[in-house]
């Protein structure tokens, strides 16, 4: 199963476009306000006396020092935005590298899980085959010999083989066991499915 993490892409030109628009807006304002200032400077001194409205406009119009401060501030902001954009791009690259590494590890884990499942299936098949052969051997033994062997086994172990044997062969082996061993094995056989859910 391949997991893909989608990350938002940052467009490299977005911040640059915003910066250009801000600088362009500042330049338009400067141009609109610079025209009257230049016109005033070209007038003779006696014509430079202005009405009250023009005096207010003059105080509102930025001076060249203020304009320079504004331009410097815009340049600093542009530099800060460029730095931030570079940091974001670096992080995006790091995230892409991490995503690729995670995908590779996930693929390796999936492959290892598939190999482990195949190995377990082989082991289960081999175990089942071995148990089947051993059960056949016990069924083919004389009941008295098999009973002597089952007498020495742990009841849980013996019950496992008896449950796999044909009923008639298992009955003959049980008949040859001591009453205590037969009882212990019977208890294990009877309780094997007691914990299975009924629904």
C-alpha positions in Angstrom: 0.0 0.0 0.0 1.5 3.3 -1.1 0.9 6.3 1.1 1.2 9.7 -0.6 1.4 12.9 1.4 0.3 15.9 -0.6 2.0 19.1 0.5 1.0 22.6 -0.6 3.3 24.1 -3.2 4.6 27.6 -2.7 4.9 29.5 -5.9 8.3 31.3 -6.2 6.9 34.3 -7.9 4.0 35.1 -5.6 6.0 37.1 -3.1 7.9 38.8 -5.9 4.7 39.9 -7.6 3.3 41.3 -4.3 6.5 43.2 -3.7 6.5 44.7 -7.3 2.8 45.8 -6.8 3.6 47.5 -3.5 6.6 49.3 -5.0 4.5 50.2 -8.1 1.8 51.7 -5.8 4.4 53.7 -4.0 5.8 55.0 -7.2 2.4 56.0 -8.5 1.7 58.0 -5.3 5.1 59.6 -5.6 4.4 60.5 -9.2 1.0 62.0 -8.4 2.4 64.1 -5.6 5.7 65.0 -7.3 4.0 66.9 -10.2 2.5 69.7 -8.1 5.8 70.0 -6.1 7.8 70.4 -9.2 5.3 73.0 -10.6 5.6 75.0 -7.3 9.4 75.0 -7.6 9.2 76.4 -11.1 6.9 79.3 -10.2 8.5 82.7 -9.4 8.8 83.5 -5.7 5.9 85.9 -5.5 3.5 83.3 -7.0 4.5 80.8 -4.4 2.3 82.1 -1.8 -0.4 79.5 -1.5 -3.9 79.5 -0.2 -4.7 77.5 2.9 -5.8 74.4 1.0 -2.4 74.3 -0.8 -0.6 74.6 2.5 -2.4 71.6 3.8 -1.6 69.6 0.7 2.0 70.6 1.1 2.2 69.2 4.6 0.6 66.0 3.5 2.9 65.5 0.6 6.0 63.4 1.6 9.4 65.0 1.5 12.3 63.3 -0.4 13.6 62.1 3.0 10.3 60.5 3.8 10.2 58.9 0.3 13.7 57.6 0.8 12.7 56.1 4.1 9.6 54.5 2.5 11.7 53.1 -0.3 14.2 51.7 2.2 11.4 50.2 4.3 10.0 48.6 1.1 13.4 47.2 0.2 13.8 45.8 3.7 10.4 44.2 3.5 11.2 42.8 0.1 14.4 41.3 1.4 12.6 39.8 4.4 10.0 38.3 2.1 12.7 36.9 -0.2 14.4 35.4 2.8 11.2 33.9 4.1 10.4 32.5 0.7 13.8 30.9 0.5 13.2 29.3 3.9 9.9 28.0 2.9 11.3 26.5 -0.3 14.1 24.9 1.8 11.5 23.4 4.1 9.4 22.1 1.1 12.5 20.4 -0.3 13.2 18.8 3.1 9.6 17.6 3.3 9.8 16.2 -0.2 13.0 14.3 0.7 11.4 13.0 4.0 8.3 12.0 2.0 10.4 10.0 -0.5 12.3 8.3 2.4 9.1 7.4 4.1 7.7 5.9 0.9 10.9 3.9 0.4 10.7 2.6 4.0 7.0 1.8 3.7 7.7 -0.2 0.5 10.5 -2.0 2.2 8.2 -2.8 5.2 5.5 -4.1 2.9 8.0 -6.3 1.1 9.3 -7.6 4.4 5.7 -8.3 5.6 5.0 -10.2 2.4 8.1 -12.3 2.7 7.4 -13.0 6.4 3.8 -14.0 5.5 5.2 -16.4 2.9 7.7 -17.8 5.3 5.0 -18.3 8.0 2.7 -20.0 5.4 5.6 -22.4 4.6 6.3 -23.0 8.2 2.6 -23.6 9.0 2.4 -26.0 6.0 5.5 -27.9 7.1 4.2 -28.1 10.7 0.8 -29.3 9.6 2.5 -31.9 7.3 4.7 -33.1 10.2 1.8 -33.4 12.5 -0.2 -35.3 9.9 2.6 -37.8 9.4 3.1 -38.3 13.1 -0.7 -38.8 13.6 -0.6 -41.4 10.8 2.3 -43.2 12.6 0.4 -43.3 15.9 -2.8 -44.6 14.1 -0.8 -47.4 12.4 0.8 -48.5 15.7 -0.7 -51.3 17.7 -3.2 -49.7 20.2 -1.3 -51.1 23.2 2.0 -49.6 22.0 0.4 -46.3 21.2 -1.3 -46.2 24.6 2.0 -46.8 26.4 3.5 -43.9 24.4 0.5 -41.6 25.1 0.7 -42.5 28.8 4.1 -40.7 29.0 2.9 -37.6 27.0 1.5 -34.4 28.7 -2.3 -34.6 28.5 -2.5 -31.5 26.3 0.0 -32.9 23.8 -1.7 -36.3 23.7 -5.1 -34.8 23.3 -3.9 -32.9 20.2 -2.9 -36.1 18.5 -6.0 -38.0 19.6 -8.2 -35.3 18.2 -6.6 -35.6 14.8 -6.8 -39.4 14.7 -9.7 -41.4 13.3 -12.3 -42.0 16.1 -11.9 -45.8 16.0 -8.1 -45.6 16.3 -8.4 -42.9 19.1 -10.9 -45.1 21.0 -8.5 -48.1 20.9 -5.6 -46.0 22.2 -7.8 -44.5 25.0 -8.9 -47.9 26.0 -5.3 -48.9 26.6 -4.5 -45.9 28.8 -4.6 -45.9 32.6 -7.9 -44.4 33.9 -6.1 -41.3 35.3 -4.3 -40.6 31.9 -7.6 -41.3 30.0 -9.5 -38.9 32.3 -6.8 -36.1 31.9 -6.8 -36.4 28.2 -10.7 -36.5 28.1 -10.9 -33.3 30.1 -8.5 -31.5 27.7 -10.4 -32.8 24.7 -13.8 -31.7 26.2 -12.5 -28.2 27.1 -10.7 -27.4 23.8 -13.6 -25.5 22.3 -15.1 -24.1 25.6 -13.6 -20.7 25.0 -14.9 -20.4 21.4 -17.6 -17.7 21.1 -21.0 -19.1 20.6 -22.3 -16.3 18.4 
